[in-house]
Structures are given as structure tokens and as C-alpha cells.
């Protein structure tokens, strides 16, 4: 499944911003895969923190080969050392175990997160061990496909803004200016990045 956006959204952005229109014309449509399974998305994001995309993919592939479909019950029944043997750090394995246990025990409701506002979802997800605000924002963008997410903490987004708008630095005030300018379609700025 790919992130859902089309000509209407692209034309809106092109009409609002000449510089962004040039980039859109040059890059074209981006097919960005999404994982709409919130549990596996959280696990996948925890695994991928501070490692290369290739390393993340390798660990994820090993996990899927070992366990089949990654579910809370399957991961809760594994032990942390077993998860670590797939190539992740022991700390990440503990975070994933803790998360799966909270889901299985009912302490954390995946279904409830789907019904929360963006801010509430970020707060709930970032309350989990191993999930910070940036990771929570990436989860609600790339799993839940919420359209009003553009993270100031995302250095790739800041670098892209510097390149498109020719700034040396993007501070919070400037970032918010561009974010407001493209409100409700800001997610398109993030779909080409690695999560």
C-alpha cells in the first residue's frame, strides 16, 4: 500500500509556492509505502532508530522470517535476547518487549490511538519506552497517514527546506511559516524521506 495523494494535492501545492512547484516538477510523483498496522509500525520504527535503512530492513526481514506476521502476542511470547539475536540492540529489544506487553495486557490501546487527535496520538505514542516525539510523528505520518504532520525535529526536512528556499538555517519560526503556508498538505514534504 502506498501513501495516498493525487493530482489535487500536488496542484494545490504547486499553486501556492513557485519554488516548491519547481521541485515537484523535477522529482515527480513519489510512491511511498506505508504500514497501516500500528503495532508493526511502532516496532519497525523502534528498530530503525539511529541505524541505516539497510540495517533496519535486514533486521525487519529476519524478524518476519522468524515470527511470520509481527503481532503483539508473538512478540510478547519471545524473549528480549531472542529479539536481540536478530541484530538489534538489547535496549531496543527491551523497548519492543515492553510495548508488546502493554498492548497484550490492555495497558496501551492501539485502537484508541487511531481515534485520537494528532497531538494526543503523539503524546500517547511518545509515552512508550523507545519512542520519542519525532518517532511518534513519523508513525502517525507513515502509518496513520495523518496529513498535518511535518516535524521540526526531522533534519532531512530542514535540509530540504534550506535547499528549496535557499536558507542557511531553518529555525522554528521560519519552519512554522512554511508549515502554515502548506497546512493540511504538509505531509507531502515528508513522503520522500527515510523514516
N, C-alpha and C positions, 0 to 999 in steps of 0.2 A: 504494500500500500504506500502511496506517495502523498506528501503534503498537498492538500487541496487548495489550489488557487488558479485563477484563469486570466483571460484577457481583460475582464472588467477591472480586476485589481491592478494589473500591470498598467493599463491605460490611465487609471486614476493617478498612480504614482508618476507616470511619465508626464501627465498634465500639470502636476503640482511642482515638479522640480526638474529643470532643464539638465543639470549636471547628472542627476540620478537617471534621467532618461537616456543619456549617452551611455552610461554603464549598462543599463538594461538592454539597450540595442546591441552592445558589444558582447555581453555574456549570454543573452537569450534566456529561454525557459530552463529552469533547473528542476530536475526530478529529485526530490529529497525524500528518502524512505522514512517512514515513521513506524513506531512500535506502539500500537494502541493498547497493549496490555500494560497497565500501570505497574504491576508488580515487576515484571521482567524489565521494564524500562528503568525503574529505580535501581535494580540490581546491575543492569548494563551500565548505567551512569556511574555508580559507585566503582565498578571495575575500571572504568575508563579514566578516572581522575588521575591526572599528573603522569599519564603514560601515553605512548604513541597510539594512533588509531590502529595500526597494525597489531600491536601488542594486545590492545583491547579486543580486537576481532579474534585473535588467536585464543585468548582465554575464554571468550564467549563461545567460540566453536567447541572448545574442549568441554565446557560446561554442558552444552547442548548434547554433545556426543555421550557424555557420561550419564546425564539425567533425563535426556529426552526433553520434553517441554518443561521449562523452568517455572515451577509453581511454588507458592508459599509452603505447601505441605512437603513437597520433595526436598526443598532446601532446608526446611526446619528439621527434617529427619537426618540430614547429613551432618557431619561434624566439621568444625572450623578447619582442622588440619587437612581433612579431605578436600575442602574447598581451596585451601592454600596450595595443595599439590597441583592444582590446575594452572598455577602461575601467578596468582595474586598474592599480595602481602597478607600476613596473618591478621593485621588490623582490618583490612578490607573484608576478609573472610568473617571476622567477628561482627563487623557492621552489618553484613548481609545476613548472617545468622540472627542477629538481634532484630533486624527488620522482619524477617520471615516469621520469627516467633511472635512478634507483636501483631502481625496480620492473622496468623493462625489462632492466637488467643483472643482476638477481637479487640485488643488494645488500640490497634490502628485500623481504621476502616478505609479501604481503598475506594469503596463505593461513595463514601461521604466526600472524599476529595474531589470526585467528579462533579459534585453539586455545589462546590464552594466557589466563591469569587476568586479571581486571580490572586489577590493579596492573601486571602485565607488559605488557599492551596499552597502558596509559597511558604507561609508560616507553618502549616501542618507538615509539609514535606521537609522543611529545614529543621524541624524539631527532631527528626530521625538522626541517629548517630551516623556520621559519614556523609551527610547531605547538608551542604551549606546553601545560602541564598542563591548563588549563581547556578548550582546544580539543580535546585528546585525550579528555578526559572527555565532552565533548559528542558527539564522534564515536562513542565506544563506547555512549553512551546512544541517540543518534538514528539510528545506522546499524546497530550490532550488537544493539541493544535489550537491553543488559545491565540487569538490574533493580536493582542495588545501587549506583547512581550518583546522588549528589547533591553537587554541587560547592560547597564553601565559597567558592570564588572567583567564583561566579555571583551578581552583585549583584541580579539580578531575584529569585532565590530568597531571598536575605537580606531584600529588601524585602517579599516575600510573607510570610515568617515574622514580620517585625515587625508587619505588618498583622493577620495571623491571631491571633498570640499577644500583641499589644499590648506589644511591647518597643521601647525607644528604639534599641537597638543589639543586634545579634546577634554575639557574639564566638564564637570557635572552640569553647569549652566548651559554650555554650548550643546552638550549631549541632549539635554531636555528640550532645547529649542528644536533640534532636528526630530526628536521623538514626537513632540507635539505636532509638528508640521505634517507628519505622516501617520498621525493617530489612527488606530484601528487596522492599519496595514503594516505596522512596524515589523511584524514577524517576517515579512519578505526580506528584510535586511539580514536576517539570521539563517535563512534556509540553506545558504551556500556554505556555511561554516561547518567545521567538525564539532561534534558535541561530545 
